[in-house]
Amino acid sequence: MKLEMEKLDGGIVELKLAGRMDVQGSQQIDLKFSAMTSANNGRFVVDLAGVEFLASIGIRTLMLSAKAVKARGGKMVLYGPNPSIAKVLEMASVDTVIPVLQDRDAALSAVAATA
């Protein structure tokens, strides 16, 4: 599992995930992902375009981080999941806690609106 971070204009942080968010993949990024979202108070867009598989442990990583960001007054938005990942997110009702959008521009607009 790969995790990259880029700081964007307006204090927005983009996190790009790629690979399999199964037990092994989630273990590889869990602490780093949590640390990135804890250290950077504010607004996050998470690119899921490179995620090939999403298990419940991966959903847990996303949900815990999003809830922690929200508790600090920030916002996290997921974007770009492929159709099978989008279906998993929908079935797990992730979209009731974390907005799931199809493209980067929509995600950036959604977090920018919280400024």
N, C-alpha and C positions, 0 to 999 in steps of 0.2 A: 504494500500500500504506500502510495506517495502522498505527501502533503506539502504544499507550497503556499507561502504567504506573500502578499503584495499590498503595500499601503497605497491607497488611492487618494485623489483629491477629496477634500471635505471631511477628512478623518475616517473615511470608510476603509475597512480592511477586507481584502478578498482572499479567501482560502480556497485553494484548488485541490480537490481530492481525485485520485486515480488509482484504480485497482479493485481488489475485492475487499469489501467491508464485512468479512467473515470473522471468526474468532481470531485467527492469526493476523489478518490485516488490521483489525480494530486494535489489537494489542500493540501493533507497531506504531499507531498514531494517537492512541487515546490520551496519553499524558501530554504529548506535544500539542494536540488540538485543544485540550482543556487549558493548558498554560497560555496558548496564544489568545484564546478568547477571554482569559482572566486578566492577562497583562495589558490588553488593549481595550480599555473601556470604550464602549460606543457601539458602532454599527458594523455589521458583518454581512457579506454576501458569500455564500458557499457554493462553488461551482461543482456540480455533481456529474458533469458530462463524461468524465473519465471513469466513473464508478461502474464496474461491470456486474457486481453482485452486492446485495445488501441484506445482511442477516439481522436478526433482532439485536445482537450485540452492537452492531453498527448504528442501528436506530437509537439505541440507548446512549451512545456517545453524542449523537446529534441532539437528542432531547435534553440531556443533562446540561450540555453547554448552552443551549438556547434558553433554558430556564434560568441558568446562572446569569447570562447576559441580561435577560429581561429583569431580573431582580436588582440589577445594578443600574437600571434605567436605559439600557441599550436595546438593540433589536438585531435579530439574525433572520436572514432570508436565504432559502435554498433555491437554486435555479439550475436549469439545464439537464434534468434527469432524463435518461432514455426511457422509452415507454414501459419497459418491465420494471425499472426502478421507480418510476412514477406510480405504477400500480401498487407496488409494495408500500410506498409511502402513504398512498390513499387508503389501502386496506388497514394499515396500522394507525390511521387517523392522525398521522404526523402533521398534516396540513391544518389541523385544529389548534396546534400549538406553534408551529413554525410555518410561515407562508412558503408555499412551493410554487415558483413561477417558472415559465418556460425559457425566458431569455435573460441575458445579463442586463440589458437596458431596463427592463421591467423591475428586476431585482434592485438595481442601483436607485431607481426612482422610488421604490418602496422604502428603502432605508434612508434615503435623503429626506423624505417627507417627515421623518422623525426628528430632524434637526431643530 
